[in-house]
Amino acid sequence: VDSYAKLGKDVIVGPYSIIESDVIIGDRTEIGNHVTISSGTIIGNDCKIFHSASIGAIPQDLKYNNEETKLIIGDRNIIRESVTINIGTKASGKTTIGSDCLFMAYVHVAHDCNIGDNVIMSNLTTLGGHVNIGDWAILSGGVLVHQFCNIGSHSFVGASGLVTQDIPPFILAAGSPLEYSGLNSVGLKRRGFTIEDRKQIKSIYNLFFRSKNNRKDNISKIKKEIPMSENTESIIDFIKSSERGII
């Protein structure tokens, strides 16, 4: 443990782990054995990092030029065996991860990603750089996400999915090629979305995905035919802001 690292109360560090300078670790966080936590990493309280993880290493980006950037991890995250998470580049200056997330074995989070709260990434899931993932999203095993893609909150991506375009909130994305496969109904029920909420969300996506019109026309139709609500607005904002296109 470097003398310039700052460890909170009751932090546990396992054998053969290395914590470099300019690292901050919150209270009660547990670090397993053979873990490397590199400079520029900030980890919150009550996290658990399993053995052989590499947290805060420099990006796998040839444009990176040793600029000073950060990896910021929230509270109560579980990071399993051999997970790799990189710091940011000068493009955004940081990689950020929220709280209460689960990263299963061999997950990779590249530079400049922004991951919300309560996200689950299953074994062997890999994110390219600059990926944004909303709260409560779940990525199944072996999912590959292209750089600069956005995955909406409360969405579910099926196993081995190749994500090359944006996935809107609340939906189930599955198949090869990846496509809209209905609502993430189980997840929405668990998180307290009412029957009325789910019906409205389904109506929005029926209009959007089953139409042969362009994105602008579909958004206009949704605004005319679907009552405005917080869910409606979040879907419209996501679709309008998409630069890579919607699956």
C-alpha positions in Angstrom: 0.0 0.0 0.0 1.6 3.2 -1.1 2.2 5.8 1.6 0.2 8.4 -0.4 -2.9 6.2 -0.7 -5.8 7.0 1.6 -7.8 4.1 3.2 -10.9 4.6 5.2 -11.9 2.9 8.4 -12.0 -0.9 8.6 -10.7 -1.5 5.0 -9.4 -5.0 4.4 -6.6 -5.6 1.9 -5.8 -9.2 1.0 -2.4 -10.7 0.4 -0.3 -9.7 -2.6 -2.6 -6.8 -3.6 -1.1 -3.5 -4.7 -2.6 -0.1 -4.0 -0.8 2.7 -5.7 -0.4 6.4 -4.8 -3.4 8.8 -5.3 -5.9 6.1 -4.5 -8.8 6.8 -2.1 -10.8 3.9 -0.6 -13.9 4.4 1.5 -14.8 2.8 4.8 -15.4 -1.0 5.2 -14.4 -1.8 1.6 -12.8 -5.2 1.2 -10.0 -5.9 -1.3 -9.2 -9.5 -2.1 -5.9 -11.0 -3.0 -3.8 -10.2 -6.1 -5.8 -7.1 -6.8 -4.2 -4.0 -8.3 -5.7 -0.6 -7.7 -3.9 2.0 -9.8 -3.4 5.7 -9.3 -6.3 8.0 -9.8 -8.9 5.6 -8.5 -11.5 6.6 -5.9 -13.7 3.8 -4.4 -16.6 4.4 -2.1 -17.8 2.7 1.1 -18.8 -0.9 1.6 -17.5 -2.2 -1.8 -16.1 -5.7 -2.2 -13.5 -6.4 -4.8 -12.6 -10.1 -5.5 -9.2 -11.5 -6.3 -7.2 -10.7 -9.5 -9.2 -7.6 -10.4 -7.4 -4.7 -12.1 -9.0 -1.4 -11.1 -8.0 2.0 -12.5 -5.3 0.9 -15.0 -4.5 3.2 -17.9 -6.8 2.9 -21.0 -6.3 0.5 -23.8 -6.3 3.6 -26.1 -3.3 4.5 -28.1 -4.3 8.2 -28.0 -3.9 8.2 -24.2 -0.8 10.2 -23.4 -0.4 9.8 -19.6 -2.8 12.7 -18.9 -4.1 12.7 -15.3 -7.6 11.3 -15.2 -9.8 9.4 -12.7 -11.9 6.3 -12.1 -14.7 7.1 -9.6 -16.6 4.2 -8.1 -19.6 4.6 -5.8 -20.7 2.7 -2.7 -21.7 -1.0 -2.1 -20.4 -2.3 -5.5 -19.5 -5.9 -5.9 -16.6 -6.5 -8.3 -15.9 -10.1 -9.0 -12.8 -12.1 -10.1 -10.6 -10.7 -12.9 -12.7 -7.6 -13.6 -10.8 -4.8 -15.4 -11.9 -1.2 -15.2 -9.9 1.7 -16.8 -9.5 5.3 -15.9 -10.7 8.0 -18.4 -8.9 9.9 -21.1 -8.7 13.6 -21.7 -11.9 13.3 -23.6 -14.0 13.3 -20.4 -11.3 13.0 -17.7 -12.9 10.1 -15.9 -14.7 6.8 -15.9 -17.6 6.8 -13.4 -19.5 3.9 -11.8 -22.6 4.5 -9.6 -23.6 2.6 -6.5 -25.0 -0.9 -5.8 -23.7 -2.4 -9.0 -22.6 -6.0 -9.7 -19.8 -6.8 -12.1 -19.4 -10.5 -12.5 -16.2 -12.3 -13.5 -14.1 -11.1 -16.4 -16.2 -7.9 -17.1 -14.3 -5.1 -18.8 -15.2 -1.4 -18.5 -13.2 0.8 -20.8 -12.2 4.4 -20.5 -14.7 7.2 -20.2 -17.7 5.0 -19.6 -20.5 6.2 -17.4 -22.4 3.6 -15.5 -25.5 4.3 -13.3 -26.7 2.8 -10.1 -27.9 -0.8 -9.6 -26.5 -2.0 -12.9 -25.7 -5.7 -13.4 -23.0 -6.8 -15.9 -22.8 -10.6 -16.2 -19.7 -12.7 -16.9 -17.5 -11.8 -19.9 -19.5 -8.6 -20.7 -17.3 -6.0 -22.4 -17.8 -2.2 -22.8 -15.9 -0.2 -25.4 -14.9 3.4 -24.5 -17.5 6.2 -23.9 -20.4 3.8 -23.2 -23.3 5.1 -21.1 -25.5 2.8 -19.1 -28.6 3.9 -17.2 -29.7 2.9 -13.8 -31.0 -0.7 -13.2 -29.9 -1.9 -16.7 -28.9 -5.6 -16.9 -26.4 -7.0 -19.4 -26.4 -10.8 -19.7 -23.3 -12.9 -20.2 -21.0 -12.3 -23.1 -22.6 -9.0 -24.2 -20.3 -6.8 -26.3 -21.0 -3.1 -26.4 -19.4 -0.9 -29.2 -17.8 2.4 -28.1 -20.1 5.5 -27.8 -23.3 3.4 -27.4 -26.0 4.2 -24.9 -28.1 1.7 -23.0 -31.2 3.1 -21.3 -32.3 2.6 -17.7 -34.3 -0.5 -16.8 -33.3 -2.2 -20.0 -32.2 -5.9 -20.4 -29.8 -7.1 -23.0 -29.9 -10.8 -23.8 -26.9 -13.1 -23.6 -24.1 -12.7 -26.3 -25.8 -9.6 -27.7 -23.6 -7.4 -29.9 -24.6 -3.8 -29.2 -23.7 -1.4 -32.0 -26.6 1.0 -31.7 -28.4 2.6 -28.7 -30.9 0.6 -26.6 -33.8 2.7 -25.3 -35.0 2.4 -21.7 -37.4 -0.2 -20.3 -37.0 -2.7 -23.1 -35.7 -6.3 -23.7 -33.1 -6.4 -26.4 -32.2 -9.9 -27.7 -31.5 -11.9 -30.8 -28.8 -11.8 -33.5 -28.8 -9.1 -34.8 -30.0 -7.5 -31.6 -33.5 -6.2 -31.8 -36.4 -5.0 -29.8 -38.1 -8.0 -28.1 -40.7 -6.4 -26.0 -40.6 -4.7 -22.6 -38.4 -5.7 -19.7 -41.6 -6.7 -17.9 -40.1 -8.7 -15.1 -37.7 -5.9 -14.2 -40.3 -3.2 -14.4 -42.7 -5.2 -12.1 -40.0 -5.7 -9.6 -39.2 -2.0 -9.5 -42.8 -0.9 -8.9 -44.0 0.1 -12.4 -47.7 -0.1 -12.4 -49.8 -1.9 -15.1 -50.8 1.5 -16.5 -47.1 2.5 -16.7 -46.2 -0.7 -18.5 -49.1 -0.4 -20.9 -48.1 3.2 -21.8 -44.5 2.3 -22.3 -45.5 -0.7 -24.5 -47.8 1.6 -26.6 -44.9 4.0 -27.2 -42.6 1.3 -28.4 -45.3 -0.3 -30.6 -45.7 3.0 -32.4 -41.9 3.5 -32.7 -40.7 0.0 -33.7 -43.6 -1.1 -35.8 -43.8 2.0 -37.9 -42.1 2.5 -41.2 -41.8 6.2 -40.7 -38.5 8.0 -39.7 -37.5 8.8 -36.2 -38.8 12.4 -36.3 -42.2 11.4 -37.6 -42.5 8.7 -35.0 -41.6 11.1 -32.2 -44.3 13.5 -33.4 -46.8 10.7 -33.5 -46.0 9.5 -30.0 -46.4 13.1 -28.7 -49.8 13.3 -30.3 -51.2 9.9 -29.4 -49.6 9.1 -26.0 -50.2 11.1 -22.9 -47.1 12.9 -21.6 -45.6 11.5 -18.5 -42.1 11.1 -16.9 -41.7 7.8 -18.7 -42.8 9.2 -22.1 -40.5 12.1 -21.8 -37.5 10.0 -20.9 -38.1 7.7 -23.9 -38.5 10.7 -26.3 -35.4 12.4 -24.9 -33.4 9.2 -25.3 -34.5 8.6 -28.9 -34.0 12.3 -29.9 -30.5 12.4 -28.5 -29.3 9.1 -30.1 -26.3 9.7 -32.4 -25.6 6.0 -33.3 -29.3 5.2 -34.1 -31.7 2.9 -32.2 -31.5 -0.9 -32.5 
